[in-house]
Amino acid sequence: MFMLIHGLKALLLKSLKVPLMNRLALICEGPQNGVLISIYVMSSSYSICKRFTSNSPKSCWSKTPKSSDCRSQVRSLTTTGTFDDQWKTRVENDVQTLIEQEYDKILATNYIPTEQYNQEITNLDVHTALKEMNSDASPGPDGILPVMLIKAQATCIPHLQYLFNMCFDVGRVPSPWKHDNRIYLPKPGKTDYHVEKAYRPLSLNSVTGKAYEHTMAKRFICYLYSQFCIDKYNFAYKKHSSTLHALLYMINSIKEGFREDKVTAAIFIDLEGAFDAIWRDGLIYKVADIGVRGNLLLYIVDFLRGRKSRSLVNTYTSEWTSTDIGVPQGSIIAPILFVHYIKDLTTTLPSNVKYADDVSAWVTDIDATQAATDLQNQLVGLNNWLHKWRLQISSHKTETVLFCKRGPSRPIQVYLNGNPLDCLVWTLIITSSLTSTQT
């Protein structure tokens, strides 16, 4: 957060100044009852196979036409209710009912998917997944290295395609692909590394499962774009988008206020836990609410459910533990699901910008006190949204900043859950040489 705020300051000043394996065998058994899949991977000491080199064509999912019939089916879910446990129970019941209906539909003998995102996984889908895989990535609990699949892709792609389609047809994810080793990376700039929050958890998943996940993530992203459901205010996890774009978006609004001799009261919010705190049934609810149905919806459901993880710290390995909240950090589709989960947070904050779990909101007004009051009113709506969707704000990482063109100006007072937030005042004085002061 410190770097975000000071990066904003620097950009604001600048913008004002200048308008293998030898053999890989995948043996798939079943599904005898349409559900069970056993996977065996056999390897000897691998040698470097001949690199598969060919000009890979673009994915057939690069341009996906709109789905014409999905939105008419969306509103079967309940969209009203209070923010208490009754609302939570209602959502979970609606989600479970929908899941049962979707499984009955796809397992019917006469089922033929009509949605483009539910069509059979192609050889090209698998090839693209392996092509975009990081060969230096760490393996998951099964010990399979990415380089094994990459170097042997000419041989294994048909087997992987068959395996992925078996999983997709029944809307299931094999259990070993939902197990992850959790490692902890130290966060830079921390003063005490003896506390849990000084480390960032990272999940190491099965490489084979990640290849399957890649094909599903591509389909989900294409559907979001085709239905105009991409969060345009969140600049994370998008191609040709970065923190710079988020900062410039906010800077432009602040500059517009300066031209009208207005001040801007801003709040920089950090969502506590973020990925690890996602309410899974709430996430499924939101995915279904935009019209995702059939095999893709059931993939997301099964991807989220029945997950297990264990911690690896130096030479210590913990026991397997089931997890019932959150999405795994380090997976491919999890960031996309997270961004979609917090997309409608925008409705409570008219002027806002997001980068992953960092949220910035602001109000521009002639009077600083009025701007602070309007910002406080927006936080009331934000608190209601957070309570409804089971997320919390990290208060010690949340700050308010008052941007003003002339100084001095007194700090504004904004409260979060009854507690006053720290406030900085940045005064920009336009002279022959730009200067700024911070109080």
BADREN-190009 format. One line per 4 residues: number of its first residue (from 1); for each residue z negated, x, y of C-alpha. Coordinates in steps of 0.1 Angstrom, whole numbers, plus 5000, padded with zeros to 4 digits. Example, Ala and Ser with C-alpha at 12.3 -4.5 7.8 and 13.67 -1.06 7.14 Angstrom:
1) 4922,5123,4955 | 4929,5137,4989
***
This chain:
1) 5000,5000,5000 | 4992,5029,5023 | 5027,5044,5018 | 5043,5010,5023
5) 5026,5004,5056 | 5033,5039,5070 | 5068,5038,5057 | 5073,5006,5077
9) 5059,5023,5108 | 5083,5053,5104 | 5113,5030,5099 | 5103,5007,5127
13) 5102,5037,5152 | 5135,5050,5139 | 5153,5016,5141 | 5141,5011,5176
17) 5154,5045,5186 | 5188,5042,5170 | 5204,5005,5175 | 5207,5098,4638
21) 5200,5102,4616 | 5223,5114,4587 | 5220,5078,4576 | 5206,5047,4591
25) 5201,5017,4568 | 5190,4983,4581 | 5183,4959,4552 | 5177,4924,4563
29) 5160,4900,4539 | 5163,4863,4545 | 5158,4843,4564 | 5149,4823,4532
33) 5133,4795,4553 | 5151,4802,4585 | 5122,4822,4600 | 5112,4853,4580
37) 5130,4886,4585 | 5119,4919,4570 | 5133,4952,4584 | 5134,4985,4566
41) 5146,5016,4584 | 5152,5047,4562 | 5158,5081,4576 | 5160,5117,4566
45) 5158,5146,4589 | 5186,5137,4612 | 5214,5159,4624 | 5233,5153,4655
49) 5261,5130,4647 | 5294,5131,4666 | 5289,5115,4700 | 5304,5081,4703
53) 5327,5085,4732 | 5350,5057,4745 | 5355,5039,4777 | 5331,5011,4773
57) 5345,4978,4787 | 5324,4958,4810 | 5301,4933,4794 | 5315,4899,4789
61) 5284,4886,4806 | 5292,4904,4839 | 5305,4871,4852 | 5290,4839,4839
65) 5302,4805,4850 | 5277,4779,4860 | 5262,4757,4833 | 5272,4722,4841
69) 5248,4702,4819 | 5215,4721,4819 | 5200,4709,4852 | 5203,4673,4841
73) 5179,4681,4812 | 5153,4700,4833 | 5130,4674,4846 | 5115,4664,4813
77) 5085,4686,4822 | 5056,4674,4843 | 5058,4687,4878 | 5027,4670,4893
81) 4990,4676,4889 | 4960,4692,4904 | 4951,4728,4901 | 4922,4724,4876
85) 4920,4727,4839 | 4936,4693,4835 | 4968,4707,4851 | 4966,4737,4828
89) 4962,4715,4797 | 4991,4693,4808 | 5015,4722,4813 | 5005,4737,4779
93) 5010,4704,4761 | 5044,4698,4778 | 5055,4733,4769 | 5044,4729,4732
97) 5062,4696,4729 | 5094,4711,4744 | 5092,4741,4720 | 5089,4719,4690
101) 5119,4698,4702 | 5140,4729,4707 | 5132,4743,4673 | 5141,4710,4657
105) 5174,4711,4675 | 5185,4747,4667 | 5174,4745,4631 | 5194,4713,4625
109) 5224,4718,4602 | 5248,4703,4627 | 5236,4724,4657 | 5264,4740,4677
113) 5252,4757,4710 | 5272,4746,4740 | 5255,4769,4766 | 5273,4802,4771
117) 5240,4821,4771 | 5233,4807,4736 | 5265,4820,4720 | 5266,4845,4693
121) 5257,4881,4701 | 5289,4902,4701 | 5296,4938,4691 | 5302,4945,4728
125) 5267,4932,4736 | 5251,4957,4712 | 5273,4985,4723 | 5263,4979,4759
129) 5226,4978,4750 | 5228,5012,4732 | 5250,5027,4760 | 5224,5019,4786
133) 5195,5031,4765 | 5175,5061,4777 | 5179,5087,4750 | 5147,5105,4762
137) 5125,5074,4760 | 5094,5075,4738 | 5094,5056,4705 | 5073,5026,4697
141) 5049,5021,4668 | 5077,5023,4643 | 5085,5059,4653 | 5122,5053,4657
145) 5137,5075,4685 | 5163,5062,4708 | 5186,5091,4700 | 5187,5080,4664
149) 5204,5047,4674 | 5225,5063,4701 | 5240,5091,4679 | 5245,5068,4650
153) 5258,5038,4669 | 5293,5038,4654 | 5276,5031,4620 | 5247,5010,4630
157) 5262,4986,4656 | 5276,4961,4630 | 5242,4961,4612 | 5223,4956,4645
161) 5247,4928,4655 | 5241,4910,4622 | 5203,4915,4625 | 5202,4904,4662
165) 5222,4872,4654 | 5199,4864,4625 | 5169,4866,4649 | 5187,4847,4676
169) 5199,4819,4654 | 5163,4809,4644 | 5148,4817,4678 | 5124,4844,4665
173) 5114,4880,4673 | 5103,4901,4643 | 5065,4908,4645 | 5069,4947,4645
177) 5090,4943,4677 | 5061,4926,4694 | 5037,4954,4687 | 5033,4981,4713
181) 5014,5014,4718 | 4997,5013,4752 | 4994,5046,4771 | 4978,5051,4805
185) 4994,5070,4833 | 4972,5083,4862 | 4980,5067,4895 | 4987,5093,4922
189) 4963,5097,4951 | 4932,5083,4934 | 4898,5100,4941 | 4881,5090,4909
193) 4899,5091,4876 | 4868,5080,4856 | 4875,5043,4864 | 4900,5021,4846
197) 4919,5010,4877 | 4929,5047,4884 | 4954,5044,4855 | 4986,5024,4851
201) 4991,5009,4815 | 5026,5014,4800 | 5037,4997,4768 | 5058,5017,4743
205) 5078,4992,4722 | 5102,4994,4693 | 5135,5009,4703 | 5154,4985,4680
209) 5135,4956,4696 | 5144,4969,4730 | 5181,4969,4722 | 5178,4932,4712
213) 5157,4926,4743 | 5185,4941,4764 | 5211,4916,4752 | 5187,4888,4760
217) 5178,4901,4794 | 5215,4903,4804 | 5220,4867,4795 | 5189,4856,4813
221) 5199,4875,4845 | 5234,4860,4844 | 5220,4825,4841 | 5196,4831,4870
225) 5226,4842,4892 | 5248,4814,4880 | 5222,4788,4890 | 5212,4806,4923
229) 5177,4811,4909 | 5174,4847,4919 | 5146,4854,4944 | 5164,4867,4974
233) 5131,4878,4990 | 5121,4901,4961 | 5140,4934,4962 | 5126,4948,4930
237) 5146,4952,4898 | 5180,4946,4913 | 5210,4968,4914 | 5217,4983,4948
241) 5183,4972,4961 | 5152,4992,4970 | 5120,4993,4990 | 5142,5003,5020
245) 5159,4970,5020 | 5126,4952,5019 | 5113,4973,5048 | 5144,4967,5069
249) 5142,4930,5063 | 5107,4929,5078 | 5115,4954,5106 | 5144,4932,5118
253) 5120,4902,5122 | 5095,4924,5141 | 5122,4937,5164 | 5134,4902,5172
257) 5099,4893,5182 | 5097,4924,5205 | 5128,4913,5223 | 5111,4881,5232
261) 5078,4898,5241 | 5061,4884,5210 | 5036,4900,5186 | 5037,4899,5148
265) 5007,4893,5127 | 5014,4906,5091 | 4995,4907,5059 | 5002,4931,5030
269) 4991,4916,4997 | 4987,4932,4963 | 4985,4909,4933 | 4957,4919,4910
273) 4967,4927,4875 | 5002,4914,4882 | 5021,4919,4849 | 4989,4919,4828
277) 4976,4886,4843 | 5007,4863,4838 | 4998,4829,4823 | 5024,4828,4795
281) 5027,4791,4791 | 5031,4788,4829 | 5059,4813,4827 | 5076,4794,4798
285) 5072,4763,4819 | 5090,4779,4849 | 5118,4792,4827 | 5124,4758,4812
289) 5122,4742,4846 | 5154,4759,4857 | 5173,4745,4827 | 5171,4773,4801
293) 5172,4757,4766 | 5180,4764,4730 | 5180,4799,4715 | 5174,4818,4747
297) 5144,4798,4756 | 5129,4801,4721 | 5135,4839,4723 | 5115,4841,4754
301) 5088,4819,4739 | 5085,4841,4707 | 5088,4873,4728 | 5057,4863,4747
305) 5036,4849,4718 | 5019,4868,4689 | 5019,4901,4708 | 4996,4929,4697
309) 4988,4963,4712 | 4968,4994,4706 | 4957,5021,4730 | 4966,5057,4727
313) 4943,5081,4746 | 4947,5118,4737 | 4942,5119,4700 | 4924,5086,4698
317) 4941,5054,4685 | 4924,5021,4688 | 4927,4991,4665 | 4954,4965,4670
321) 4943,4938,4695 | 4960,4904,4701 | 4969,4896,4737 | 4973,4861,4750
325) 4981,4867,4787 | 5005,4890,4806 | 5039,4905,4799 | 5043,4941,4785
329) 5049,4967,4811 | 5076,4990,4800 | 5098,4963,4784 | 5132,4953,4797
333) 5129,4916,4803 | 5093,4916,4815 | 5100,4926,4851 | 5127,4899,4853
337) 5103,4873,4840 | 5076,4884,4864 | 5098,4882,4894 | 5109,4847,4884
341) 5072,4837,4879 | 5063,4845,4915 | 5095,4833,4930 | 5081,4800,4943
345) 5053,4818,4961 | 5078,4819,4989 | 5073,4781,4996 | 5038,4789,5009
349) 5049,4818,5031 | 5079,4810,5053 | 5084,4846,5065 | 5079,4870,5036
353) 5093,4898,5016 | 5084,4910,4981 | 5088,4941,4961 | 5076,4935,4925
357) 5039,4926,4929 | 5036,4937,4966 | 5039,4907,4989 | 5042,4909,5027
361) 5041,4879,5050 | 5041,4876,5087 | 5040,4852,5117 | 5055,4860,5151
365) 5041,4844,5183 | 5035,4851,5220 | 4998,4849,5215 | 4981,4872,5189
369) 4953,4847,5183 | 4977,4819,5175 | 4997,4842,5152 | 4965,4850,5133
373) 4956,4813,5131 | 4991,4804,5117 | 4988,4833,5092 | 4954,4821,5081
377) 4968,4786,5075 | 4996,4801,5053 | 4969,4819,5033 | 4953,4785,5024
381) 4986,4774,5008 | 4989,4808,4991 | 4954,4805,4976 | 4963,4771,4962
385) 4994,4786,4946 | 4975,4815,4931 | 4949,4791,4917 | 4975,4769,4903
389) 4994,4797,4885 | 4963,4817,4875 | 4968,4848,4896 | 4945,4867,4920
393) 4948,4889,4951 | 4933,4924,4951 | 4913,4921,4982 | 4906,4958,4986
397) 4943,4966,4986 | 4952,4938,5010 | 4953,4945,5048 | 4965,4928,5080
401) 4984,4946,5107 | 4992,4934,5142 | 5025,4947,5156 | 5026,4946,5194
405) 5050,4960,5220 | 5024,4967,5247 | 4988,4976,5243 | 4960,4978,5241
409) 4954,4947,5219 | 4923,4937,5200 | 4925,4934,5162 | 4931,4900,5147
413) 4907,4884,5122 | 4920,4870,5090 | 4899,4859,5061 | 4907,4859,5024
417) 4884,4838,5002 | 4858,4838,5030 | 4858,4876,5034 | 4873,4892,5065
421) 4902,4916,5059 | 4906,4950,5075 | 4930,4949,5104 | 4951,4977,5120
425) 4968,4974,5154 | 5001,4992,5160 | 5011,4994,5196 | 5046,5005,5203
429) 5052,5016,5239 | 5089,5018,5249 | 5093,5048,5273 | 5118,5076,5276
433) 5103,5090,5244 | 5091,5066,5218 | 5054,5068,5210 | 5031,5047,5189
437) 4994,5044,5186 | 4973,5030,5158 | 4937,5016,5162
***
